[in-house]
């Protein structure tokens, strides 16, 4: 965990304590943290790598930090810049602060919620709105966004069942990234999903809950493995994502740890788009393996091994996701039956 991530955890933790104690909050530290998120993501994807690496602290606090990071990344994909990105990052940090006013035993309850308990949970956006509104008129926009973060485009969200363009686009970005972060996080009842698995799950379960353009930006920005991500391949080898393949975001170029390089292979890179039987098995947490650095010229976009027109087509991108998953399933099934 980087010093910045630790500092962010402390700042969000102070907000949590204030809400639990029914005290007013100050957003000054979060404003500075939001500014760092924006400037950092405009340089590189290091914060995205950290957000996708796994647990770094209490789940709710970690979620707020991750939504600030990942939401900003999606905003960049949608063409946001300047103050828009700053607001989006700040919204990620506070979107669920109302949950700190809900009994912890209810949030962590493993079984099914009663109707009364669900009503308490679904009331937390209003609680968050009330907390933010006390920060003054300058944050009225943030209070409204906090209130809408769990509304859905198809009208099936809460607390007010808003739909369509009644909902702020920023609130929908925060909402979809919140779902994504939940899917890539460990839960008592399931393992954490890899980013591409989370995207597929989200597209199946939530495709009507969010606008197509937001889902497209999420797929393009978060379903791939960001530059610098440390991964373990299905061969057991460990490497670092050196180049992102825009046509097949699940099949980047991976630069292997030189100590694990195949003796018969003079190259330390594997282009997974040209190696159909090799794929990424997992993202490794920073404590699990030392960061593998690489030198050389800046990465260049990789053309797909399969020629294609309209490479930025959302439909073809989703089809490529499906094709890769089906191929991998076929390989796994053939191994099981052999």
N, C-alpha and C positions, 0 to 999 in steps of 0.2 A: 504494500500500500504506500503510495507516494505521500510526501509531506502535505501536498495540497489536498489530497483526498482526506487525510486525517484532519486537517484544518476545517474542511467542509463539514465533516462529521461532527466536530465540536460545535460549529456554528449552528447547524441544524438541531443538535442536541440541546443547545441553550433555548432555541425556539420551542422545542418540545416541552422542556421543563416549565417555561413561562406559560404555555397554554394549559398544561396540567395544573398549574398553580393559580390559574385564572388571573394572570398578570398580563399587562400589555406587552407587545413585542416590538423590537426594533429590527428593521430590515437592512440596516446599514452594512453589516458584514455580508449578508447575502447579496447585496448590490455589488460589492467588490468581487465576490466569488463568481457571480454571473458574468461580470466583465471578463474575468479570467477564462471562463468557459468559452466565451465567444472568441477571444483573441487566440486561445490555444487551438481551437478547432479550425480556425482559419489558417493555421500553420501546418498542423498535422493531426493524425487520428489517435494520438497517444491516450487521450482521455477516454475515447471510445473503447480502446483495447482494455483499459482498466475497468471500465463499466461492465464489459462483457466477461471479465475474467472470473467473476464469482463473488461470494460474500466478503464484505470488508468490515462489517459491523452489524448493529441491530437492523433487522430487516426493513423496518419502515424508514429509518433514517437513510439507509443505503438506497432504498427505492427513490427517495426524493432527490438524492444526489444524481443517481443514474438517469432519472427522467429529465433533469436539467441538462445533462450531457447529451443524451440520445435525442431528446426533443430538439435541441439546438442543431444537432447534425441533420435531422430531417428538415428543419427550417431552412438550412443552407441548401438542401436539395430542392426546396420549393422556391428558391430565389430570395429568401429573406436576407436582409443585411442591416447593419447599423443598429438603430434603436429597436427595430423589430426583433432582431436576434437577442438583444439584451433582455427585452421583456419576456421573450420565450424562455430563456434560461432562468430568469427569476421566477416565472410561473411554475417551472418544473420543481424548483426548490420548495415552493409553498403549497402546491396543488392539493396535498392531502393532510395539511396540518390540522384540519378538523378531527382527524382520527386520534390525535393526541388527547382529545377531550372525551373520547369513548373509552370505557373500561377495557384495559388490556386483555383481561380474561375473555372478553367477547371477541376481540380481534383475532386472538390465537386459538379460539375454540375449534377443536378438530372435527366435531360432528356437525350435523345439519342445524342451521339457525332456526329458532322459532320465528313466527311472524313478528312478534314484538322486538326480538333481537335484530331481525333484518331491518325493521323500521329505524332502529337506533343507528345501525351502520349506514343506511341510506340517508340519514340526516346529517352525516358529517360534512358534506359540502356546504350546507348552510352554516354549520358551526365555523368552518374555515372562513367563509365569507364574512361572518361577524367579527372574527379576529382581525382579518386584514383591513376591514372598513375602519377599525379604530386607529389605524396608522395614518389616517387623514385623507383628504380629498385627492391628493396626488396618486393614491393607490386605489382609487375607485375601480379603475379598469382591472386591476389585479384581483380585487374582491369578486368582481363579476366573473372573471375567468375561473377562479377557484370554485365558484358556485356551479359552473358549467362543465367542469372537467370530467364528470361521469355521465353527462348527457350523450346520447348517441344519435347519429344522423337519421336512423330509421324510427326514432321516437321511443325506443325501448330502454333508454337510460334513466337516470334519476338525478336529482329529486323531483324535477318538474316535468319530465317527459317531453322536453323540447325536441324539435326535429328539424332537419334540413338546415336552411340558412338562418334559423332562429339561434343557432349555436355559433359562437365565435370560432373561426378557423383555428386560432391558437389553442382554444380549449379542445378541439378535436385532435390536434397534433399531440397535445399533452395526454389526452385519453388513449390514443392508439399506442403511444410509446409506453404508457403505464401498463397496458395489457402485455405488450412485448416484454417489458422488464420482468413482469410476473412470470412469464413463460420461461425465461432464461435463468430464473432464480430457483434454488432448491426449495422443495416443499416436503412436508412430512409424508405425503402420500404419493410423491413421484420425484424422479430425478430432474435436474435442471436440463432444459432442452438446449441444443446448439442453436445458434442464430438462425440458420436456414430452416431448422425444424420448427422453431417458434414462428417464423414467417408463414410457413405452410399451415400450421395450426391456426394462426390468426386469420389467414385468408379463407380458410374453411369455415371457421366459427363466427368471424366478425366481419365478413366481407360486405354486409349490408349496413353495418354499424358506422362505417366511416367512408368519406368520399373517395372515389377512385384515385384522384390525384394525390391524396395523402398516402394511400396505400402504395401507390407507385413510388413515391419518394422514399417511403420506408423500405420497400424492397430494394431499391437502388442504393440506399445509404447504409442499411443495417444488415441485410441478409448475406452480404459478402463478409469476408474476413478482412478487417482493416489492415493496412500496411503496418508491419511490426508485430502482428499477432503471433505469439508463440504457439505452435500446434504440434500434436502428435499424429502422424499418418497411420493408416491401417497396416503399414509395414512395420510399425513400431519406431520408426525414425522420428526425430524431433527436428523441427526447423522453424523458420520465420517467414511469414508472408512477405515476399519481396515485390510482387507486382500483382495488381488486381486485374482480373479478366472481366471487362465490362459486359461481355456477351454471356459468359458463364460465371457469375459471381461466386458460385460454390467451388470453382475449380481454378484457384489462383496459381501463380508461380510460387513455389516454396523453396527458399534457400536453406539447405540442410546445414546442420552443425557440421563443420568440416571434419570433426573427429569421427562422425558417423558416415561420411561419404563412402559410397560404393567404390571399392578399389578398381573395379573394371570400368567405372564411369568417370570420365575426366571432368565432368561437369558436376557442380555441387547444387544445381538447381533442378527441380522437377516441375515441369509444366503439366499440371493435373488435367488440363483440357486435352492433352495428348497421351495421358496415362489412365485409361478408363477403369483399370482394375485397382487403382490406388486412389484413396480419398482421405479427407481429414476425419480422424476419429474423434478428436476432442481438442478444445482450447485448454492450454495449461495455465494455471494460476501463476502469478509472479513468484510466490513462495515455493512453488512446486518445482520450478526449474529456473536457473539463472537466465537473465535476458540474453538472447542470442543476437548479437549485433552484426551488421554487415556493412561493408564499405563499397565504394564504387560510384558510378554516375547515378543521378536520380532515376527512379523507376520510370519506364515508359509504358504506355498502354499496350496491352497484348491483344493482338487480333485473334479471333476465334480460329480453332483448327478447322471448323466447319464454316465455309463462307455463308454469309447471310446478309440480307437487305434489311433496312430499317432496324438496326441493332438497338436503337433506343425504344423500340416498341414495347409497351407494357405487356401486351398479350404474348409476344414471343419470349419475353423474359420469364413470364410465369410458365410458359410451355417448357422452357429450358429447365426450370426448377423441377417440374414434374418429370421430365425425361431423365434427369440425373437421378432423382430419387427412385424411379422405376428401375433404372439400370442397376443401381446399388442393391435394391431389393432382389432383383433377379440373381445377382452374384451371390448374395447371402443365401437365398433359397437353394441355389445349385450346390453350394458348399454343404448345406445341411443334408441334402439328399444323396450326396456322393459318398 
